[in-house]
Amino acid sequence: MNEADALDMVQNAIWTVMVASGPAVGAAMVVGLVVALIQALTQVQEMTLTFVPKIVAVMVAVAISAPFIGSQISIFTNVVFSRIQTGF
C-alpha cells in the first residue's frame, strides 16, 4: 500500500461518514431553525426547549433512512474488503 492508496481509503471513509450522517444532521438543523424561529417570534427563551424536538427528529430521521445508511456502510465495507483481497 502506498500513499495514494491510503489517501484514497481515508477519502472514501470520510465521504461515507458524511453521507451516512447527512440525514440526521439535516433533520437536526431544520428542526433547530424552526424552533429558533418560534422562540424568536414568541420570545420564549427556554434553553431546554430545543433538545426534545431535535432528539425526536434525529431518531425519526435515522429510523427512516436506516436502509440508506446501512447500504452506504455496506458499500464502503465491500470496497475495503475487495481492496484487501486484491492486495491493494
Order of alpha helices (4+ residues) and beta strands (2+ residues): alpha-alpha-alpha
